[in-house]
Amino acid sequence: MIKFVIVNNNINERTKINKIIISKMMSNKILFKIHEFDCFNDELKDYINKDKGNSIFFVDLNSPSCSNLDIIKYVRYEKNDWVTPFIYFDKSDKYSIQVLKSKLYILDLIVNSNNMNISIYENIDICIKMLNFEKFYRYTYKNVEYIINLSSINYIQRDGRKTKIVTTGETYYQNISLTEIKKYLSDNFIVSSKGVIINKNNILKIDWNNLKVYFKDGNSFHIVSLSHRKEIEKLLINS
């Protein structure tokens, strides 16, 4: 899932950007959410601290109550996140050179106008590539196309008649067998126990005494069996 974060104290401008994003995303049916904030306040800081990735920020530089440039400084320096894309808006291009040369990896600075659609569309396309959504697992349910970044998947497990896909941020379900879904996965995914496929790249450590896997995102699950220990340890050593 892609999350769009609009930061602007002008509700009319927020609404305009919101509509442009929806128009773009509905045309390609990628699952998404939009979050809106007035400025860099405690509510936004809490969102950033809890964010699991795949966010795209659209931020207005002109805020009378706070410096919205501090948002990207917080993400880059405090969170040590140099991947999340930032697109800034300004009333003119007077300070565009200074902003883009700030060494904060700002993707673009868009001048506010009635014809922002093309610029926003182009930036969304670039952001999808930056977030590595080209390496994804895609399926459709009730006319909604779900696109899951393969690197975000911790494990996949048979759950009754459905298959559960557990990522770093959310859990998805699909009516598909493990044998079939494995055809669409990369070599990073290996069988860890009966009915479970695990992403070895996301493993932090394995407690074989309790058959528990600890993932890099802080989650842990009992999803390994001793019968697969040699195979898993060999693959982890060679990865």
C-alpha positions as CSV (number, residue, x, y, z in Angstrom):
1,M,0.0,0.0,0.0
2,I,1.1,3.5,-0.8
3,K,0.4,6.3,1.7
4,F,0.2,9.9,0.6
5,V,0.9,12.5,3.3
6,I,-0.4,16.1,2.5
7,V,0.9,18.8,4.7
8,N,-0.7,22.2,4.1
9,N,-2.5,24.6,6.4
10,N,-4.8,25.7,3.5
11,I,-7.7,23.3,3.4
12,N,-8.6,24.3,-0.2
13,E,-5.1,23.6,-1.4
14,R,-5.1,20.3,0.5
15,T,-8.4,19.3,-1.2
16,K,-7.1,20.2,-4.6
17,I,-4.0,18.0,-4.1
18,N,-6.1,15.2,-2.6
19,K,-8.3,15.1,-5.7
20,I,-5.4,15.1,-8.1
21,I,-3.8,12.1,-6.2
22,I,-7.1,10.2,-6.2
23,S,-7.5,10.8,-9.9
24,K,-4.1,9.5,-10.6
25,M,-4.3,6.5,-8.3
26,M,-7.7,5.4,-9.4
27,S,-6.6,5.1,-13.0
28,N,-4.0,2.4,-12.1
29,K,-6.0,0.8,-9.2
30,I,-3.1,0.6,-6.8
31,L,-4.2,0.4,-3.1
32,F,-3.5,3.7,-1.3
33,K,-4.4,5.9,1.6
34,I,-4.2,9.7,2.0
35,H,-3.4,11.4,5.3
36,E,-3.7,15.2,5.8
37,F,-2.0,17.5,8.3
38,D,-2.0,21.3,8.8
39,C,1.8,21.5,9.5
40,F,4.6,19.8,11.3
41,N,2.9,19.2,14.7
42,D,2.8,16.5,17.3
43,E,0.2,14.5,15.3
44,L,2.4,14.4,12.2
45,K,5.5,13.6,14.3
46,D,3.6,10.6,15.8
47,Y,2.6,9.5,12.3
48,I,6.3,9.6,11.2
49,N,7.5,7.7,14.2
50,K,5.0,4.9,13.6
51,D,5.3,4.8,9.8
52,K,6.5,1.5,8.4
53,G,7.5,3.0,5.0
54,N,5.9,3.5,1.6
55,S,4.9,7.1,2.4
56,I,5.1,9.9,-0.1
57,F,5.0,13.5,1.3
58,F,3.5,16.5,-0.5
59,V,4.4,19.5,1.7
60,D,3.7,23.2,1.4
61,L,6.6,25.4,2.3
62,N,4.5,28.3,3.4
63,S,3.1,27.8,6.9
64,P,2.6,30.7,9.2
65,S,2.7,28.5,12.4
66,C,5.8,26.3,11.8
67,S,8.6,25.5,9.4
68,N,7.5,22.6,7.2
69,L,11.1,22.2,6.0
70,D,11.7,20.7,9.4
71,I,9.6,17.7,8.4
72,I,12.2,16.4,6.0
73,K,15.0,17.3,8.4
74,Y,13.3,15.2,11.1
75,V,12.7,12.2,8.7
76,R,16.3,12.4,7.3
77,Y,18.3,13.1,10.5
78,E,16.2,11.9,13.4
79,K,14.7,8.8,11.7
80,N,17.7,8.3,9.4
81,D,15.3,7.7,6.5
82,W,16.9,8.8,3.2
83,V,14.4,6.9,1.0
84,T,11.0,8.4,1.7
85,P,10.2,10.8,-1.2
86,F,9.4,14.5,-0.5
87,I,7.7,16.9,-3.0
88,Y,7.4,20.5,-1.8
89,F,5.1,23.2,-3.0
90,D,5.8,27.0,-3.1
91,K,4.0,30.1,-4.3
92,S,6.9,30.8,-6.7
93,D,10.2,29.3,-7.8
94,K,12.2,32.0,-6.1
95,Y,13.8,29.6,-3.5
96,S,13.7,26.5,-5.6
97,I,17.5,26.3,-6.1
98,Q,18.2,26.7,-2.4
99,V,15.6,24.1,-1.5
100,L,16.7,21.5,-4.0
101,K,20.4,22.1,-3.1
102,S,19.7,21.6,0.6
103,K,21.2,18.1,0.5
104,L,18.0,16.7,2.0
105,Y,17.1,14.7,-1.2
106,I,14.0,16.6,-2.1
107,L,12.5,15.1,-5.2
108,D,10.9,18.2,-6.6
109,L,9.5,21.6,-5.9
110,I,6.2,22.5,-7.6
111,V,5.0,26.0,-8.0
112,N,1.3,26.3,-6.8
113,S,-0.9,26.8,-9.8
114,N,-4.2,25.7,-11.4
115,N,-2.2,23.3,-13.6
116,M,-0.4,21.1,-11.1
117,N,-1.9,17.9,-12.3
118,I,0.9,16.9,-14.7
119,S,3.7,17.7,-12.2
120,I,2.0,15.7,-9.5
121,Y,1.3,12.8,-11.8
122,E,4.9,12.7,-12.9
123,N,6.2,12.8,-9.4
124,I,3.9,9.9,-8.3
125,D,5.2,7.8,-11.1
126,I,8.8,8.5,-10.0
127,C,7.9,7.8,-6.4
128,I,6.4,4.4,-7.2
129,K,9.8,3.5,-8.8
130,M,11.7,4.9,-5.9
131,L,9.8,2.8,-3.4
132,N,10.6,-0.3,-5.5
133,F,6.9,-1.0,-6.2
134,E,8.1,-2.6,-9.5
135,K,9.1,-5.6,-7.5
136,F,5.7,-6.5,-6.1
137,Y,3.1,-9.1,-5.8
138,R,-0.1,-8.1,-7.5
139,Y,-3.7,-9.5,-7.3
140,T,-7.2,-8.2,-7.6
141,Y,-10.1,-8.5,-5.1
142,K,-13.5,-6.9,-5.6
143,N,-12.2,-4.8,-8.5
144,V,-9.4,-3.4,-6.3
145,E,-5.9,-4.1,-7.4
146,Y,-3.6,-4.9,-4.4
147,I,0.1,-4.3,-5.0
148,I,2.5,-5.6,-2.2
149,N,6.1,-4.8,-2.2
150,L,7.9,-8.2,-2.1
151,S,10.6,-6.8,0.3
152,S,7.8,-5.9,2.8
153,I,6.5,-9.4,3.1
154,N,7.7,-11.3,6.2
155,Y,5.9,-14.5,5.6
156,I,3.0,-16.2,3.8
157,Q,0.9,-18.8,5.6
158,R,-2.0,-21.1,4.7
159,D,-5.0,-20.0,6.9
160,G,-8.0,-22.2,6.5
161,R,-9.2,-21.9,2.9
162,K,-7.3,-18.7,2.4
163,T,-3.6,-17.7,2.2
164,K,-2.4,-15.0,4.7
165,I,0.2,-12.5,3.5
166,V,1.9,-10.8,6.5
167,T,3.9,-7.7,5.7
168,T,5.8,-5.2,7.9
169,G,2.7,-3.0,8.0
170,E,-0.4,-5.0,7.2
171,T,-1.9,-8.4,6.7
172,Y,-3.6,-9.4,3.4
173,Y,-5.7,-12.5,2.4
174,Q,-6.2,-14.2,-0.9
175,N,-7.9,-17.3,-2.2
176,I,-4.8,-18.9,-3.7
177,S,-2.7,-22.0,-2.8
178,L,0.9,-21.7,-1.5
179,T,2.1,-23.7,-4.6
180,E,0.5,-21.1,-6.9
181,I,1.6,-18.0,-5.1
182,K,5.2,-19.2,-4.9
183,K,5.4,-18.9,-8.6
184,Y,5.2,-15.2,-8.3
185,L,7.8,-14.8,-5.5
186,S,11.6,-14.2,-5.7
187,D,14.3,-16.7,-4.5
188,N,14.3,-15.0,-1.1
189,F,11.1,-16.9,-0.1
190,I,11.7,-20.4,1.3
191,V,9.5,-23.0,3.0
192,S,10.0,-22.8,6.8
193,S,7.4,-25.3,8.0
194,K,4.2,-27.0,6.7
195,G,2.0,-24.3,5.2
196,V,4.5,-21.4,5.6
197,I,6.8,-19.5,3.2
198,I,9.2,-17.1,4.8
199,N,11.2,-14.1,3.4
200,K,14.7,-14.9,4.6
201,N,15.9,-11.3,3.9
202,N,13.6,-10.0,6.7
203,I,14.8,-12.5,9.3
204,L,16.8,-11.0,12.3
205,K,17.3,-14.3,14.1
206,I,15.7,-17.7,14.8
207,D,15.2,-19.2,18.2
208,W,15.3,-22.9,17.3
209,N,14.5,-24.0,20.9
210,N,11.1,-22.3,20.7
211,L,10.7,-22.5,16.9
212,K,10.3,-18.7,16.8
213,V,11.4,-16.3,14.1
214,Y,12.3,-12.7,14.9
215,F,12.0,-10.2,12.1
216,K,13.8,-7.0,11.5
217,D,10.6,-5.0,12.0
218,G,10.3,-6.2,15.6
219,N,7.6,-8.8,15.1
220,S,8.1,-12.5,15.9
221,F,6.1,-15.7,15.1
222,H,6.3,-19.4,15.7
223,I,6.6,-20.3,12.0
224,V,9.6,-22.7,11.7
225,S,10.0,-26.4,12.1
226,L,13.1,-28.4,12.9
227,S,12.6,-30.5,9.8
228,H,13.6,-27.4,7.7
229,R,16.4,-26.2,10.0
230,K,19.4,-27.4,7.9
231,E,18.0,-26.0,4.7
232,I,17.1,-22.6,6.3
233,E,20.5,-22.2,8.1
234,K,22.3,-23.0,4.9
235,L,20.4,-20.4,2.9
236,L,20.9,-17.8,5.7
237,I,24.6,-18.4,5.7
238,N,24.9,-18.0,1.9
239,S,22.6,-14.9,1.7
